[in-house]
Amino acid sequence: MLIAENLHKSYRRHSLTIPVLRDLNLEVRNGEFISIVGASGSGKSTLLHLLGTLDVPDQGQILLEGKRIDNLSARDRDLLRNSTFGYIFQFYHLLPELSALDNVLMPAYIAHSVRGWWKSRGRWRARAIDLLRRVGLAHRMFHRPRELSGGEMQRAAVARALLMQPRVLLADEPTGNLDASTGAEIIQLLRELNRNEGVTIVMVTHNMEIAALTDRILRMSQGTLHQETFPNLYGKFRQPLPVTLL
């Protein structure tokens, strides 16, 4: 479904050129849930930014279902991100002045003109409310981020990422700011979405226990990816997780 071929990416800092990705290759199958692990600064987040067209590679190409996407115009990349990719970030990035419901609705606000929004607002509002219910926030939908716990803010961010029914979900350290118990709930939620709705997920994490619950583990090292040789827990046992959030 999603292919990266021979990616290279460097950044400049004053007179220095800092290479981050070197001849990186990746294939993500439709409906797969993969995790990418590695040391801080190894390029994991950079790779997600390239896959989601938030940035462009210096060399190489990225294909979605056989069509190249890294060389699209800025407008076409904006449309692709709004309709095809969902993003979950470590720091939530909820707008503080808006309620949880309005934060979830933000991708729909962006996608429509004023007239288009007023014609379809009932349908989008109903979907946002349903998503908040499914992630356990029905009773908090009118609360602002400062009134929510870290786990609740991340659940709202998951609901926002799913509003436009993306085919690919990109998660950058989605449990990095959460305690172990809350982090496990978020991963169980993602696993359930992957199993029940077929959402393809690429997740960056530094937590090997969390990575072990995904279909495949890749390690970022020296600017490229390596397949882990040990079996992960989900791939080995294939037992359903005890999820109660959905």
Secondary structure, DSSP 4 states (H G I P E B T S, - for coil): -EEEEEEEEEEEETTEEEEEEEEEEEEE-TT-EEEEE--TTSSHHHHHHHHTTSS--SEEEEEETTEE-TTS-HHHHHHHHHHTEEEE-TT----TTS-HHHHHHHHHHHHS-HHHHHHHHHHHHHHHHHHHHHTT-GGGTT--GGGS-HHHHHHHHHHHHHTT--SEEEEESTTTTS-HHHHHHHHHHHHHHHHHH--EEEEE-S-HHHHTTSSEEEEEETTEEEE-SSPPHHHHH---------
